Amino acid sequence: MARRPELGKEKIWTEQELKEIARNLALLSVQGVREFYERAYRECRISGRDFPPARAVQELVQAWKQLRKWRGRG
């Protein structure tokens, strides 16, 4: 009988690491953050066999938050 592959505990960014990502995104240009967002968005696509990794979703949210902050200033 075929067995499912063993999946280890999914890796996620810690709160401190997320703060560091947010700080680094704040230093980028709008274009740089958009590129980061687009990369994370591509990684978050649900394919026929896999769900997106939690870290990719966390990165997408961090980029979205930064873009949202800048939009609020304009």
CHARMM-style PDB file with segment names, atoms N, HN, CA, C and O in Angstrom:
ATOM      1  N   MET     1       0.841  -1.179   0.000  1.00  0.00      PROA
ATOM      2  CA  MET     1       0.000   0.000   0.000  1.00  0.00      PROA
ATOM      3  C   MET     1       0.891   1.250   0.000  1.00  0.00      PROA
ATOM      4  O   MET     1       1.870   1.327   0.742  1.00  0.00      PROA
ATOM      5  N   ALA     2       0.545   2.200  -0.822  1.00  0.00      PROA
ATOM      6  HN  ALA     2      -0.251   2.138  -1.425  1.00  0.00      PROA
ATOM      7  CA  ALA     2       1.311   3.448  -0.907  1.00  0.00      PROA
ATOM      8  C   ALA     2       1.096   4.271   0.356  1.00  0.00      PROA
ATOM      9  O   ALA     2       0.004   4.312   0.922  1.00  0.00      PROA
ATOM     10  N   ARG     3       2.160   4.917   0.771  1.00  0.00      PROA
ATOM     11  HN  ARG     3       3.047   4.883   0.312  1.00  0.00      PROA
ATOM     12  CA  ARG     3       2.071   5.759   1.961  1.00  0.00      PROA
ATOM     13  C   ARG     3       2.184   7.218   1.561  1.00  0.00      PROA
ATOM     14  O   ARG     3       2.847   7.567   0.584  1.00  0.00      PROA
ATOM     15  N   ARG     4       1.536   8.042   2.321  1.00  0.00      PROA
ATOM     16  HN  ARG     4       0.997   7.759   3.114  1.00  0.00      PROA
ATOM     17  CA  ARG     4       1.665   9.482   2.107  1.00  0.00      PROA
ATOM     18  C   ARG     4       3.062   9.919   2.523  1.00  0.00      PROA
ATOM     19  O   ARG     4       3.635   9.378   3.469  1.00  0.00      PROA
ATOM     20  N   PRO     5       3.603  10.895   1.818  1.00  0.00      PROA
ATOM     21  CA  PRO     5       4.914  11.387   2.251  1.00  0.00      PROA
ATOM     22  C   PRO     5       4.772  12.060   3.612  1.00  0.00      PROA
ATOM     23  O   PRO     5       3.767  12.711   3.896  1.00  0.00      PROA
ATOM     24  N   GLU     6       5.784  11.895   4.438  1.00  0.00      PROA
ATOM     25  HN  GLU     6       6.600  11.366   4.207  1.00  0.00      PROA
ATOM     26  CA  GLU     6       5.729  12.519   5.753  1.00  0.00      PROA
ATOM     27  C   GLU     6       6.014  14.000   5.627  1.00  0.00      PROA
ATOM     28  O   GLU     6       7.020  14.419   5.054  1.00  0.00      PROA
ATOM     29  N   LEU     7       5.123  14.760   6.165  1.00  0.00      PROA
ATOM     30  HN  LEU     7       4.306  14.419   6.630  1.00  0.00      PROA
ATOM     31  CA  LEU     7       5.301  16.204   6.146  1.00  0.00      PROA
ATOM     32  C   LEU     7       5.729  16.650   7.530  1.00  0.00      PROA
ATOM     33  O   LEU     7       5.050  16.374   8.519  1.00  0.00      PROA
ATOM     34  N   GLY     8       6.842  17.332   7.595  1.00  0.00      PROA
ATOM     35  HN  GLY     8       7.394  17.556   6.792  1.00  0.00      PROA
ATOM     36  CA  GLY     8       7.295  17.865   8.872  1.00  0.00      PROA
ATOM     37  C   GLY     8       6.462  19.081   9.232  1.00  0.00      PROA
ATOM     38  O   GLY     8       5.589  19.508   8.477  1.00  0.00      PROA
ATOM     39  N   LYS     9       6.746  19.619  10.383  1.00  0.00      PROA
ATOM     40  HN  LYS     9       7.456  19.272  10.997  1.00  0.00      PROA
ATOM     41  CA  LYS     9       6.038  20.821  10.793  1.00  0.00      PROA
ATOM     42  C   LYS     9       6.371  21.947   9.816  1.00  0.00      PROA
ATOM     43  O   LYS     9       7.535  22.170   9.482  1.00  0.00      PROA
ATOM     44  N   GLU    10       5.351  22.643   9.371  1.00  0.00      PROA
ATOM     45  HN  GLU    10       4.405  22.463   9.643  1.00  0.00      PROA
ATOM     46  CA  GLU    10       5.558  23.714   8.394  1.00  0.00      PROA
ATOM     47  C   GLU    10       6.314  24.876   9.028  1.00  0.00      PROA
ATOM     48  O   GLU    10       6.021  25.288  10.151  1.00  0.00      PROA
ATOM     49  N   LYS    11       7.280  25.391   8.296  1.00  0.00      PROA
ATOM     50  HN  LYS    11       7.517  25.056   7.384  1.00  0.00      PROA
ATOM     51  CA  LYS    11       8.085  26.501   8.791  1.00  0.00      PROA
ATOM     52  C   LYS    11       7.327  27.802   8.600  1.00  0.00      PROA
ATOM     53  O   LYS    11       6.761  28.058   7.537  1.00  0.00      PROA
ATOM     54  N   ILE    12       7.325  28.614   9.636  1.00  0.00      PROA
ATOM     55  HN  ILE    12       7.785  28.407  10.500  1.00  0.00      PROA
ATOM     56  CA  ILE    12       6.706  29.937   9.567  1.00  0.00      PROA
ATOM     57  C   ILE    12       7.708  30.965  10.084  1.00  0.00      PROA
ATOM     58  O   ILE    12       8.633  30.632  10.825  1.00  0.00      PROA
ATOM     59  N   TRP    13       7.508  32.220   9.680  1.00  0.00      PROA
ATOM     60  HN  TRP    13       6.756  32.490   9.078  1.00  0.00      PROA
ATOM     61  CA  TRP    13       8.345  33.302  10.174  1.00  0.00      PROA
ATOM     62  C   TRP    13       7.922  33.624  11.600  1.00  0.00      PROA
ATOM     63  O   TRP    13       6.732  33.615  11.914  1.00  0.00      PROA
ATOM     64  N   THR    14       8.890  33.908  12.463  1.00  0.00      PROA
ATOM     65  HN  THR    14       9.857  33.915  12.209  1.00  0.00      PROA
ATOM     66  CA  THR    14       8.577  34.332  13.826  1.00  0.00      PROA
ATOM     67  C   THR    14       8.128  35.788  13.794  1.00  0.00      PROA
ATOM     68  O   THR    14       8.285  36.480  12.787  1.00  0.00      PROA
ATOM     69  N   GLU    15       7.572  36.236  14.900  1.00  0.00      PROA
ATOM     70  HN  GLU    15       7.444  35.674  15.717  1.00  0.00      PROA
ATOM     71  CA  GLU    15       7.130  37.629  14.969  1.00  0.00      PROA
ATOM     72  C   GLU    15       8.308  38.582  14.764  1.00  0.00      PROA
ATOM     73  O   GLU    15       8.176  39.604  14.091  1.00  0.00      PROA
ATOM     74  N   GLN    16       9.449  38.245  15.343  1.00  0.00      PROA
ATOM     75  HN  GLN    16       9.556  37.414  15.890  1.00  0.00      PROA
ATOM     76  CA  GLN    16      10.646  39.080  15.181  1.00  0.00      PROA
ATOM     77  C   GLN    16      11.100  39.104  13.719  1.00  0.00      PROA
ATOM     78  O   GLN    16      11.469  40.159  13.203  1.00  0.00      PROA
ATOM     79  N   GLU    17      11.076  37.961  13.059  1.00  0.00      PROA
ATOM     80  HN  GLU    17      10.777  37.104  13.479  1.00  0.00      PROA
ATOM     81  CA  GLU    17      11.467  37.896  11.644  1.00  0.00      PROA
ATOM     82  C   GLU    17      10.499  38.689  10.773  1.00  0.00      PROA
ATOM     83  O   GLU    17      10.914  39.327   9.806  1.00  0.00      PROA
ATOM     84  N   LEU    18       9.220  38.653  11.108  1.00  0.00      PROA
ATOM     85  HN  LEU    18       8.882  38.134  11.893  1.00  0.00      PROA
ATOM     86  CA  LEU    18       8.237  39.433  10.350  1.00  0.00      PROA
ATOM     87  C   LEU    18       8.478  40.929  10.512  1.00  0.00      PROA
ATOM     88  O   LEU    18       8.311  41.695   9.563  1.00  0.00      PROA
ATOM     89  N   LYS    19       8.871  41.344  11.713  1.00  0.00      PROA
ATOM     90  HN  LYS    19       9.006  40.722  12.484  1.00  0.00      PROA
ATOM     91  CA  LYS    19       9.197  42.757  11.934  1.00  0.00      PROA
ATOM     92  C   LYS    19      10.402  43.163  11.090  1.00  0.00      PROA
ATOM     93  O   LYS    19      10.445  44.264  10.539  1.00  0.00      PROA
ATOM     94  N   GLU    20      11.374  42.268  10.996  1.00  0.00      PROA
ATOM     95  HN  GLU    20      11.339  41.374  11.443  1.00  0.00      PROA
ATOM     96  CA  GLU    20      12.567  42.536  10.178  1.00  0.00      PROA
ATOM     97  C   GLU    20      12.195  42.645   8.696  1.00  0.00      PROA
ATOM     98  O   GLU    20      12.700  43.520   7.993  1.00  0.00      PROA
ATOM     99  N   ILE    21      11.326  41.770   8.227  1.00  0.00      PROA
ATOM    100  HN  ILE    21      10.916  41.059   8.798  1.00  0.00      PROA
ATOM    101  CA  ILE    21      10.855  41.831   6.839  1.00  0.00      PROA
ATOM    102  C   ILE    21      10.141  43.156   6.597  1.00  0.00      PROA
ATOM    103  O   ILE    21      10.367  43.811   5.580  1.00  0.00      PROA
ATOM    104  N   ALA    22       9.277  43.549   7.536  1.00  0.00      PROA
ATOM    105  HN  ALA    22       9.094  43.016   8.362  1.00  0.00      PROA
ATOM    106  CA  ALA    22       8.545  44.812   7.396  1.00  0.00      PROA
ATOM    107  C   ALA    22       9.512  45.994   7.353  1.00  0.00      PROA
ATOM    108  O   ALA    22       9.341  46.913   6.552  1.00  0.00      PROA
ATOM    109  N   ARG    23      10.521  45.966   8.212  1.00  0.00      PROA
ATOM    110  HN  ARG    23      10.660  45.220   8.863  1.00  0.00      PROA
ATOM    111  CA  ARG    23      11.512  47.051   8.243  1.00  0.00      PROA
ATOM    112  C   ARG    23      12.269  47.119   6.913  1.00  0.00      PROA
ATOM    113  O   ARG    23      12.489  48.203   6.373  1.00  0.00      PROA
ATOM    114  N   ASN    24      12.662  45.967   6.395  1.00  0.00      PROA
ATOM    115  HN  ASN    24      12.484  45.086   6.833  1.00  0.00      PROA
ATOM    116  CA  ASN    24      13.377  45.931   5.114  1.00  0.00      PROA
ATOM    117  C   ASN    24      12.494  46.395   3.961  1.00  0.00      PROA
ATOM    118  O   ASN    24      12.968  47.086   3.059  1.00  0.00      PROA
ATOM    119  N   LEU    25      11.233  46.026   3.981  1.00  0.00      PROA
ATOM    120  HN  LEU    25      10.849  45.465   4.714  1.00  0.00      PROA
ATOM    121  CA  LEU    25      10.318  46.467   2.926  1.00  0.00      PROA
ATOM    122  C   LEU    25      10.135  47.980   2.959  1.00  0.00      PROA
ATOM    123  O   LEU    25      10.016  48.617   1.912  1.00  0.00      PROA
ATOM    124  N   ALA    26      10.112  48.555   4.158  1.00  0.00      PROA
ATOM    125  HN  ALA    26      10.209  48.037   5.009  1.00  0.00      PROA
ATOM    126  CA  ALA    26       9.937  50.003   4.290  1.00  0.00      PROA
ATOM    127  C   ALA    26      11.107  50.771   3.672  1.00  0.00      PROA
ATOM    128  O   ALA    26      10.963  51.936   3.302  1.00  0.00      PROA
ATOM    129  N   LEU    27      12.258  50.118   3.564  1.00  0.00      PROA
ATOM    130  HN  LEU    27      12.375  49.172   3.865  1.00  0.00      PROA
ATOM    131  CA  LEU    27      13.438  50.769   2.984  1.00  0.00      PROA
ATOM    132  C   LEU    27      13.485  50.671   1.464  1.00  0.00      PROA
ATOM    133  O   LEU    27      14.259  51.378   0.819  1.00  0.00      PROA
ATOM    134  N   LEU    28      12.664  49.804   0.894  1.00  0.00      PROA
ATOM    135  HN  LEU    28      12.035  49.230   1.418  1.00  0.00      PROA
ATOM    136  CA  LEU    28      12.639  49.624  -0.558  1.00  0.00      PROA
ATOM    137  C   LEU    28      11.799  50.706  -1.223  1.00  0.00      PROA
ATOM    138  O   LEU    28      11.016  51.397  -0.571  1.00  0.00      PROA
ATOM    139  N   SER    29      11.974  50.835  -2.517  1.00  0.00      PROA
ATOM    140  HN  SER    29      12.609  50.274  -3.047  1.00  0.00      PROA
ATOM    141  CA  SER    29      11.112  51.719  -3.305  1.00  0.00      PROA
ATOM    142  C   SER    29       9.758  51.044  -3.486  1.00  0.00      PROA
ATOM    143  O   SER    29       9.603  49.857  -3.201  1.00  0.00      PROA
ATOM    144  N   VAL    30       8.792  51.804  -3.956  1.00  0.00      PROA
ATOM    145  HN  VAL    30       8.918  52.769  -4.187  1.00  0.00      PROA
ATOM    146  CA  VAL    30       7.474  51.227  -4.235  1.00  0.00      PROA
ATOM    147  C   VAL    30       7.621  50.091  -5.242  1.00  0.00      PROA
ATOM    148  O   VAL    30       7.003  49.037  -5.087  1.00  0.00      PROA
ATOM    149  N   GLN    31       8.434  50.302  -6.269  1.00  0.00      PROA
ATOM    150  HN  GLN    31       8.936  51.158  -6.395  1.00  0.00      PROA
ATOM    151  CA  GLN    31       8.641  49.258  -7.278  1.00  0.00      PROA
ATOM    152  C   GLN    31       9.264  48.008  -6.656  1.00  0.00      PROA
ATOM    153  O   GLN    31       8.879  46.890  -6.997  1.00  0.00      PROA
ATOM    154  N   GLY    32      10.216  48.189  -5.753  1.00  0.00      PROA
ATOM    155  HN  GLY    32      10.529  49.097  -5.476  1.00  0.00      PROA
ATOM    156  CA  GLY    32      10.847  47.056  -5.086  1.00  0.00      PROA
ATOM    157  C   GLY    32       9.858  46.247  -4.267  1.00  0.00      PROA
ATOM    158  O   GLY    32       9.893  45.017  -4.274  1.00  0.00      PROA
ATOM    159  N   VAL    33       8.971  46.944  -3.559  1.00  0.00      PROA
ATOM    160  HN  VAL    33       8.942  47.944  -3.554  1.00  0.00      PROA
ATOM    161  CA  VAL    33       7.957  46.246  -2.758  1.00  0.00      PROA
ATOM    162  C   VAL    33       6.959  45.550  -3.675  1.00  0.00      PROA
ATOM    163  O   VAL    33       6.508  44.444  -3.379  1.00  0.00      PROA
ATOM    164  N   ARG    34       6.617  46.191  -4.779  1.00  0.00      PROA
ATOM    165  HN  ARG    34       6.983  47.090  -5.019  1.00  0.00      PROA
ATOM    166  CA  ARG    34       5.696  45.543  -5.729  1.00  0.00      PROA
ATOM    167  C   ARG    34       6.302  44.265  -6.298  1.00  0.00      PROA
ATOM    168  O   ARG    34       5.603  43.264  -6.456  1.00  0.00      PROA
ATOM    169  N   GLU    35       7.587  44.294  -6.604  1.00  0.00      PROA
ATOM    170  HN  GLU    35       8.154  45.107  -6.476  1.00  0.00      PROA
ATOM    171  CA  GLU    35       8.255  43.090  -7.107  1.00  0.00      PROA
ATOM    172  C   GLU    35       8.266  41.987  -6.045  1.00  0.00      PROA
ATOM    173  O   GLU    35       8.038  40.819  -6.358  1.00  0.00      PROA
ATOM    174  N   PHE    36       8.530  42.358  -4.800  1.00  0.00      PROA
ATOM    175  HN  PHE    36       8.716  43.307  -4.546  1.00  0.00      PROA
ATOM    176  CA  PHE    36       8.495  41.401  -3.689  1.00  0.00      PROA
ATOM    177  C   PHE    36       7.084  40.817  -3.563  1.00  0.00      PROA
ATOM    178  O   PHE    36       6.912  39.611  -3.388  1.00  0.00      PROA
ATOM    179  N   TYR    37       6.082  41.694  -3.653  1.00  0.00      PROA
ATOM    180  HN  TYR    37       6.223  42.674  -3.795  1.00  0.00      PROA
ATOM    181  CA  TYR    37       4.681  41.275  -3.571  1.00  0.00      PROA
ATOM    182  C   TYR    37       4.345  40.295  -4.699  1.00  0.00      PROA
ATOM    183  O   TYR    37       3.732  39.255  -4.458  1.00  0.00      PROA
ATOM    184  N   GLU    38       4.743  40.627  -5.919  1.00  0.00      PROA
ATOM    185  HN  GLU    38       5.241  41.472  -6.115  1.00  0.00      PROA
ATOM    186  CA  GLU    38       4.452  39.764  -7.074  1.00  0.00      PROA
ATOM    187  C   GLU    38       5.094  38.390  -6.925  1.00  0.00      PROA
ATOM    188  O   GLU    38       4.481  37.376  -7.260  1.00  0.00      PROA
ATOM    189  N   ARG    39       6.332  38.353  -6.421  1.00  0.00      PROA
ATOM    190  HN  ARG    39       6.830  39.176  -6.149  1.00  0.00      PROA
ATOM    191  CA  ARG    39       7.000  37.066  -6.206  1.00  0.00      PROA
ATOM    192  C   ARG    39       6.250  36.243  -5.160  1.00  0.00      PROA
ATOM    193  O   ARG    39       6.007  35.051  -5.352  1.00  0.00      PROA
ATOM    194  N   ALA    40       5.885  36.892  -4.053  1.00  0.00      PROA
ATOM    195  HN  ALA    40       6.082  37.860  -3.897  1.00  0.00      PROA
ATOM    196  CA  ALA    40       5.144  36.182  -3.003  1.00  0.00      PROA
ATOM    197  C   ALA    40       3.780  35.734  -3.523  1.00  0.00      PROA
ATOM    198  O   ALA    40       3.309  34.646  -3.194  1.00  0.00      PROA
ATOM    199  N   TYR    41       3.153  36.579  -4.334  1.00  0.00      PROA
ATOM    200  HN  TYR    41       3.535  37.464  -4.601  1.00  0.00      PROA
ATOM    201  CA  TYR    41       1.843  36.241  -4.901  1.00  0.00      PROA
ATOM    202  C   TYR    41       1.938  34.986  -5.768  1.00  0.00      PROA
ATOM    203  O   TYR    41       1.080  34.106  -5.695  1.00  0.00      PROA
ATOM    204  N   ARG    42       2.987  34.910  -6.591  1.00  0.00      PROA
ATOM    205  HN  ARG    42       3.684  35.625  -6.651  1.00  0.00      PROA
ATOM    206  CA  ARG    42       3.184  33.714  -7.425  1.00  0.00      PROA
ATOM    207  C   ARG    42       3.393  32.471  -6.566  1.00  0.00      PROA
ATOM    208  O   ARG    42       2.873  31.401  -6.881  1.00  0.00      PROA
ATOM    209  N   GLU    43       4.145  32.609  -5.494  1.00  0.00      PROA
ATOM    210  HN  GLU    43       4.568  33.478  -5.238  1.00  0.00      PROA
ATOM    211  CA  GLU    43       4.395  31.473  -4.607  1.00  0.00      PROA
ATOM    212  C   GLU    43       3.137  31.037  -3.860  1.00  0.00      PROA
ATOM    213  O   GLU    43       3.049  29.897  -3.406  1.00  0.00      PROA
ATOM    214  N   CYS    44       2.171  31.936  -3.731  1.00  0.00      PROA
ATOM    215  HN  CYS    44       2.243  32.863  -4.100  1.00  0.00      PROA
ATOM    216  CA  CYS    44       0.946  31.630  -2.991  1.00  0.00      PROA
ATOM    217  C   CYS    44      -0.124  30.960  -3.848  1.00  0.00      PROA
ATOM    218  O   CYS    44      -1.196  30.620  -3.348  1.00  0.00      PROA
ATOM    219  N   ARG    45       0.158  30.771  -5.117  1.00  0.00      PROA
ATOM    220  HN  ARG    45       1.029  31.046  -5.523  1.00  0.00      PROA
ATOM    221  CA  ARG    45      -0.819  30.087  -5.973  1.00  0.00      PROA
ATOM    222  C   ARG    45      -1.050  28.675  -5.467  1.00  0.00      PROA
ATOM    223  O   ARG    45      -0.109  27.979  -5.085  1.00  0.00      PROA
ATOM    224  N   ILE    46      -2.303  28.261  -5.468  1.00  0.00      PROA
ATOM    225  HN  ILE    46      -3.067  28.826  -5.779  1.00  0.00      PROA
ATOM    226  CA  ILE    46      -2.632  26.896  -5.072  1.00  0.00      PROA
ATOM    227  C   ILE    46      -2.596  26.044  -6.321  1.00  0.00      PROA
ATOM    228  O   ILE    46      -3.380  26.242  -7.250  1.00  0.00      PROA
ATOM    229  N   SER    47      -1.678  25.095  -6.332  1.00  0.00      PROA
ATOM    230  HN  SER    47      -1.041  24.934  -5.578  1.00  0.00      PROA
ATOM    231  CA  SER    47      -1.595  24.196  -7.482  1.00  0.00      PROA
ATOM    232  C   SER    47      -2.465  22.978  -7.199  1.00  0.00      PROA
ATOM    233  O   SER    47      -3.023  22.843  -6.110  1.00  0.00      PROA
ATOM    234  N   GLY    48      -2.576  22.113  -8.165  1.00  0.00      PROA
ATOM    235  HN  GLY    48      -2.123  22.223  -9.050  1.00  0.00      PROA
ATOM    236  CA  GLY    48      -3.422  20.943  -8.012  1.00  0.00      PROA
ATOM    237  C   GLY    48      -3.020  20.027  -6.876  1.00  0.00      PROA
ATOM    238  O   GLY    48      -3.838  19.252  -6.382  1.00  0.00      PROA
ATOM    239  N   ARG    49      -1.767  20.109  -6.458  1.00  0.00      PROA
ATOM    240  HN  ARG    49      -1.102  20.739  -6.860  1.00  0.00      PROA
ATOM    241  CA  ARG    49      -1.306  19.167  -5.442  1.00  0.00      PROA
ATOM    242  C   ARG    49      -0.880  19.812  -4.138  1.00  0.00      PROA
ATOM    243  O   ARG    49      -0.827  19.139  -3.109  1.00  0.00      PROA
ATOM    244  N   ASP    50      -0.578  21.083  -4.157  1.00  0.00      PROA
ATOM    245  HN  ASP    50      -0.620  21.630  -4.993  1.00  0.00      PROA
ATOM    246  CA  ASP    50      -0.020  21.727  -2.970  1.00  0.00      PROA
ATOM    247  C   ASP    50      -0.758  22.996  -2.588  1.00  0.00      PROA
ATOM    248  O   ASP    50      -1.331  23.689  -3.428  1.00  0.00      PROA
ATOM    249  N   PHE    51      -0.725  23.274  -1.304  1.00  0.00      PROA
ATOM    250  HN  PHE    51      -0.259  22.711  -0.622  1.00  0.00      PROA
ATOM    251  CA  PHE    51      -1.144  24.573  -0.811  1.00  0.00      PROA
ATOM    252  C   PHE    51       0.107  25.428  -0.701  1.00  0.00      PROA
ATOM    253  O   PHE    51       1.212  24.892  -0.621  1.00  0.00      PROA
ATOM    254  N   PRO    52      -0.046  26.738  -0.695  1.00  0.00      PROA
ATOM    255  CA  PRO    52       1.143  27.585  -0.604  1.00  0.00      PROA
ATOM    256  C   PRO    52       1.812  27.432   0.758  1.00  0.00      PROA
ATOM    257  O   PRO    52       1.147  27.161   1.758  1.00  0.00      PROA
ATOM    258  N   PRO    53       3.123  27.607   0.788  1.00  0.00      PROA
ATOM    259  CA  PRO    53       3.802  27.554   2.082  1.00  0.00      PROA
ATOM    260  C   PRO    53       3.386  28.743   2.947  1.00  0.00      PROA
ATOM    261  O   PRO    53       3.129  29.834   2.439  1.00  0.00      PROA
ATOM    262  N   ALA    54       3.324  28.521   4.238  1.00  0.00      PROA
ATOM    263  HN  ALA    54       3.533  27.634   4.651  1.00  0.00      PROA
ATOM    264  CA  ALA    54       2.910  29.578   5.166  1.00  0.00      PROA
ATOM    265  C   ALA    54       3.819  30.798   5.060  1.00  0.00      PROA
ATOM    266  O   ALA    54       3.347  31.932   5.134  1.00  0.00      PROA
ATOM    267  N   ARG    55       5.108  30.573   4.889  1.00  0.00      PROA
ATOM    268  HN  ARG    55       5.491  29.651   4.828  1.00  0.00      PROA
ATOM    269  CA  ARG    55       6.037  31.703   4.796  1.00  0.00      PROA
ATOM    270  C   ARG    55       5.721  32.600   3.601  1.00  0.00      PROA
ATOM    271  O   ARG    55       5.834  33.822   3.698  1.00  0.00      PROA
ATOM    272  N   ALA    56       5.331  32.010   2.488  1.00  0.00      PROA
ATOM    273  HN  ALA    56       5.240  31.017   2.409  1.00  0.00      PROA
ATOM    274  CA  ALA    56       4.988  32.808   1.306  1.00  0.00      PROA
ATOM    275  C   ALA    56       3.767  33.671   1.589  1.00  0.00      PROA
ATOM    276  O   ALA    56       3.710  34.829   1.174  1.00  0.00      PROA
ATOM    277  N   VAL    57       2.797  33.112   2.292  1.00  0.00      PROA
ATOM    278  HN  VAL    57       2.843  32.172   2.629  1.00  0.00      PROA
ATOM    279  CA  VAL    57       1.594  33.877   2.637  1.00  0.00      PROA
ATOM    280  C   VAL    57       1.969  35.011   3.590  1.00  0.00      PROA
ATOM    281  O   VAL    57       1.481  36.132   3.443  1.00  0.00      PROA
ATOM    282  N   GLN    58       2.830  34.727   4.561  1.00  0.00      PROA
ATOM    283  HN  GLN    58       3.226  33.817   4.680  1.00  0.00      PROA
ATOM    284  CA  GLN    58       3.267  35.764   5.487  1.00  0.00      PROA
ATOM    285  C   GLN    58       4.003  36.889   4.755  1.00  0.00      PROA
ATOM    286  O   GLN    58       3.810  38.062   5.075  1.00  0.00      PROA
ATOM    287  N   GLU    59       4.834  36.546   3.787  1.00  0.00      PROA
ATOM    288  HN  GLU    59       4.991  35.593   3.527  1.00  0.00      PROA
ATOM    289  CA  GLU    59       5.552  37.557   3.010  1.00  0.00      PROA
ATOM    290  C   GLU    59       4.584  38.395   2.184  1.00  0.00      PROA
ATOM    291  O   GLU    59       4.741  39.612   2.086  1.00  0.00      PROA
ATOM    292  N   LEU    60       3.593  37.751   1.597  1.00  0.00      PROA
ATOM    293  HN  LEU    60       3.466  36.763   1.677  1.00  0.00      PROA
ATOM    294  CA  LEU    60       2.593  38.469   0.812  1.00  0.00      PROA
ATOM    295  C   LEU    60       1.866  39.488   1.691  1.00  0.00      PROA
ATOM    296  O   LEU    60       1.644  40.626   1.278  1.00  0.00      PROA
ATOM    297  N   VAL    61       1.503  39.077   2.886  1.00  0.00      PROA
ATOM    298  HN  VAL    61       1.683  38.153   3.222  1.00  0.00      PROA
ATOM    299  CA  VAL    61       0.800  39.973   3.808  1.00  0.00      PROA
ATOM    300  C   VAL    61       1.689  41.150   4.208  1.00  0.00      PROA
ATOM    301  O   VAL    61       1.214  42.284   4.276  1.00  0.00      PROA
ATOM    302  N   GLN    62       2.962  40.900   4.471  1.00  0.00      PROA
ATOM    303  HN  GLN    62       3.348  39.980   4.415  1.00  0.00      PROA
ATOM    304  CA  GLN    62       3.870  41.989   4.843  1.00  0.00      PROA
ATOM    305  C   GLN    62       3.998  43.014   3.715  1.00  0.00      PROA
ATOM    306  O   GLN    62       3.981  44.219   3.965  1.00  0.00      PROA
ATOM    307  N   ALA    63       4.126  42.538   2.485  1.00  0.00      PROA
ATOM    308  HN  ALA    63       4.140  41.559   2.282  1.00  0.00      PROA
ATOM    309  CA  ALA    63       4.217  43.457   1.343  1.00  0.00      PROA
ATOM    310  C   ALA    63       2.914  44.225   1.177  1.00  0.00      PROA
ATOM    311  O   ALA    63       2.931  45.423   0.897  1.00  0.00      PROA
ATOM    312  N   TRP    64       1.791  43.548   1.348  1.00  0.00      PROA
ATOM    313  HN  TRP    64       1.777  42.574   1.576  1.00  0.00      PROA
ATOM    314  CA  TRP    64       0.481  44.204   1.233  1.00  0.00      PROA
ATOM    315  C   TRP    64       0.361  45.305   2.284  1.00  0.00      PROA
ATOM    316  O   TRP    64      -0.111  46.401   1.984  1.00  0.00      PROA
ATOM    317  N   LYS    65       0.785  45.019   3.508  1.00  0.00      PROA
ATOM    318  HN  LYS    65       1.169  44.128   3.752  1.00  0.00      PROA
ATOM    319  CA  LYS    65       0.707  46.016   4.578  1.00  0.00      PROA
ATOM    320  C   LYS    65       1.537  47.252   4.235  1.00  0.00      PROA
ATOM    321  O   LYS    65       1.097  48.379   4.464  1.00  0.00      PROA
ATOM    322  N   GLN    66       2.738  47.044   3.687  1.00  0.00      PROA
ATOM    323  HN  GLN    66       3.096  46.129   3.502  1.00  0.00      PROA
ATOM    324  CA  GLN    66       3.587  48.185   3.338  1.00  0.00      PROA
ATOM    325  C   GLN    66       2.965  49.006   2.217  1.00  0.00      PROA
ATOM    326  O   GLN    66       2.941  50.235   2.291  1.00  0.00      PROA
ATOM    327  N   LEU    67       2.469  48.353   1.197  1.00  0.00      PROA
ATOM    328  HN  LEU    67       2.489  47.355   1.137  1.00  0.00      PROA
ATOM    329  CA  LEU    67       1.816  49.080   0.099  1.00  0.00      PROA
ATOM    330  C   LEU    67       0.596  49.833   0.608  1.00  0.00      PROA
ATOM    331  O   LEU    67       0.323  50.950   0.168  1.00  0.00      PROA
ATOM    332  N   ARG    68      -0.128  49.234   1.520  1.00  0.00      PROA
ATOM    333  HN  ARG    68       0.094  48.326   1.878  1.00  0.00      PROA
ATOM    334  CA  ARG    68      -1.318  49.868   2.097  1.00  0.00      PROA
ATOM    335  C   ARG    68      -0.927  51.120   2.890  1.00  0.00      PROA
ATOM    336  O   ARG    68      -1.615  52.139   2.820  1.00  0.00      PROA
ATOM    337  N   LYS    69       0.171  51.046   3.639  1.00  0.00      PROA
ATOM    338  HN  LYS    69       0.729  50.218   3.696  1.00  0.00      PROA
ATOM    339  CA  LYS    69       0.645  52.218   4.392  1.00  0.00      PROA
ATOM    340  C   LYS    69       0.940  53.371   3.449  1.00  0.00      PROA
ATOM    341  O   LYS    69       0.526  54.506   3.686  1.00  0.00      PROA
ATOM    342  N   TRP    70       1.667  53.066   2.368  1.00  0.00      PROA
ATOM    343  HN  TRP    70       2.003  52.144   2.175  1.00  0.00      PROA
ATOM    344  CA  TRP    70       2.020  54.115   1.418  1.00  0.00      PROA
ATOM    345  C   TRP    70       0.790  54.675   0.736  1.00  0.00      PROA
ATOM    346  O   TRP    70       0.733  55.877   0.473  1.00  0.00      PROA
ATOM    347  N   ARG    71      -0.185  53.851   0.444  1.00  0.00      PROA
ATOM    348  HN  ARG    71      -0.138  52.875   0.657  1.00  0.00      PROA
ATOM    349  CA  ARG    71      -1.412  54.320  -0.193  1.00  0.00      PROA
ATOM    350  C   ARG    71      -2.155  55.283   0.722  1.00  0.00      PROA
ATOM    351  O   ARG    71      -2.748  56.254   0.253  1.00  0.00      PROA
ATOM    352  N   GLY    72      -2.124  55.022   2.016  1.00  0.00      PROA
ATOM    353  HN  GLY    72      -1.641  54.233   2.397  1.00  0.00      PROA
ATOM    354  CA  GLY    72      -2.806  55.874   2.982  1.00  0.00      PROA
ATOM    355  C   GLY    72      -2.204  57.258   3.102  1.00  0.00      PROA
ATOM    356  O   GLY    72      -2.886  58.204   3.497  1.00  0.00      PROA
ATOM    357  N   ARG    73      -0.923  57.384   2.761  1.00  0.00      PROA
ATOM    358  HN  ARG    73      -0.370  56.615   2.440  1.00  0.00      PROA
ATOM    359  CA  ARG    73      -0.249  58.682   2.845  1.00  0.00      PROA
ATOM    360  C   ARG    73      -0.571  59.589   1.671  1.00  0.00      PROA
ATOM    361  O   ARG    73      -0.512  60.813   1.784  1.00  0.00      PROA
ATOM    362  N   GLY    74      -0.916  58.975   0.531  1.00  0.00      PROA
ATOM    363  HN  GLY    74      -0.964  57.980   0.439  1.00  0.00      PROA
ATOM    364  CA  GLY    74      -1.103  59.743  -0.698  1.00  0.00      PROA
ATOM    365  C   GLY    74      -2.356  60.428  -0.790  1.00  0.00      PROA
ATOM    366  OT1 GLY    74      -2.617  61.106  -1.784  1.00  0.00      PROA
TER     367      GLY     74
END
